[in-house]
Amino acid sequence: MFALGLAACQDAAVSRQLGARCGTPDECDDRCLPASVDYPAGFCTVECDSSSECPGDAACVADEGGSCLFTCSDDDDCGFLGETWACQDRASRGQLTKVSVCRGR
C-alpha cells in the first residue's frame, strides 16, 4: 500500500532516464547533470545529438554537449519538476532552431 501511495505522488514522466533528481551518475540510466541554478537538485538526462534520441516529451538541446530536456509551452508545464523550474528557449542540438524546454530559473 505504501508503494502505491508513493508512486501516486510522482509524475509518470520523471524517471532515472529523464527528470529524476540526482547527485551522481550512478543514480541515472545515462547521465546526471549536477545540481546548479540550471538543474536544481540535479537532473537525470540522456546524452543526444538529435531529438529523435530523447524519450517521450523531450527535445535535444545543445546544453551540456547535447542533453534531453522536457519540452514545454509555459512555466506551468514545468511545475511537476518543482517551483524552481521554468520554460525557457534553448538552442536545439544540431539545428539552427530553438526549442522551449524546462530548466531552472
C-alpha positions in Angstrom: 0.0 0.0 0.0 2.9 2.4 0.8 4.5 1.8 -2.6 1.2 2.6 -4.3 0.9 5.9 -2.3 4.5 6.8 -3.2 4.0 6.1 -6.9 0.9 8.3 -6.9 3.0 11.3 -5.7 5.5 11.1 -8.5 4.9 12.4 -12.1 4.9 9.4 -14.5 7.3 11.4 -16.9 10.1 11.5 -14.3 12.4 8.5 -14.3 16.0 7.5 -13.9 16.2 8.1 -17.7 14.9 11.6 -17.6 14.0 14.0 -14.9 14.8 12.3 -11.6 16.9 14.2 -9.1 20.5 13.1 -8.9 23.8 13.8 -7.3 26.0 11.2 -9.1 25.8 9.4 -12.5 25.0 6.1 -10.9 21.6 7.4 -9.9 20.6 7.8 -13.6 20.3 5.4 -16.5 22.6 7.6 -18.7 24.0 10.8 -17.1 23.4 13.2 -14.3 23.6 17.0 -14.8 24.8 18.1 -11.3 22.8 20.4 -9.1 23.1 24.0 -10.2 20.8 27.0 -11.0 20.1 25.4 -14.4 19.3 22.0 -12.9 18.0 22.4 -9.3 18.7 19.2 -7.2 20.4 17.6 -10.3 18.7 16.1 -13.3 18.9 12.7 -15.0 19.1 13.0 -18.7 20.1 11.3 -21.9 23.1 12.5 -24.0 21.9 13.2 -27.5 22.7 14.6 -31.0 19.1 15.0 -32.1 15.6 15.0 -30.5 14.9 11.6 -32.0 17.2 10.1 -29.4 15.2 11.6 -26.5 12.5 9.8 -24.6 8.8 10.9 -24.6 8.1 14.6 -24.4 11.7 15.8 -24.6 13.9 17.5 -27.0 17.7 17.5 -27.6 19.3 20.9 -26.7 22.8 22.0 -27.2 23.4 22.5 -23.4 26.0 20.3 -21.8 27.1 18.9 -25.2 23.7 17.6 -26.0 21.1 16.8 -23.4 17.4 15.8 -23.5 15.1 18.1 -21.5 11.3 18.1 -21.2 9.6 20.3 -23.7 7.1 23.0 -22.6 4.8 25.8 -23.7 4.9 27.8 -20.5 6.2 27.7 -16.9 3.1 25.7 -15.7 4.3 22.8 -17.9 7.4 22.5 -15.8 5.6 22.6 -12.4 5.9 18.8 -12.0 9.7 19.2 -11.6 9.3 21.8 -8.8 8.9 25.5 -8.1 12.4 26.4 -9.3 11.8 25.2 -12.9 10.6 27.4 -15.8 10.0 27.1 -19.5 13.0 28.6 -21.5 14.0 28.8 -25.1 17.3 26.9 -25.8 19.2 26.1 -29.0 18.4 22.7 -30.5 21.3 20.4 -30.9 22.4 20.0 -34.5 19.8 22.5 -35.8 19.6 26.3 -36.2 16.3 26.5 -34.3 15.3 27.0 -30.7 13.0 24.8 -28.6 11.2 25.6 -25.3 12.3 23.3 -22.5 12.2 23.1 -18.7 15.3 24.4 -16.9 16.0 26.1 -13.6 15.0 29.7 -13.1 
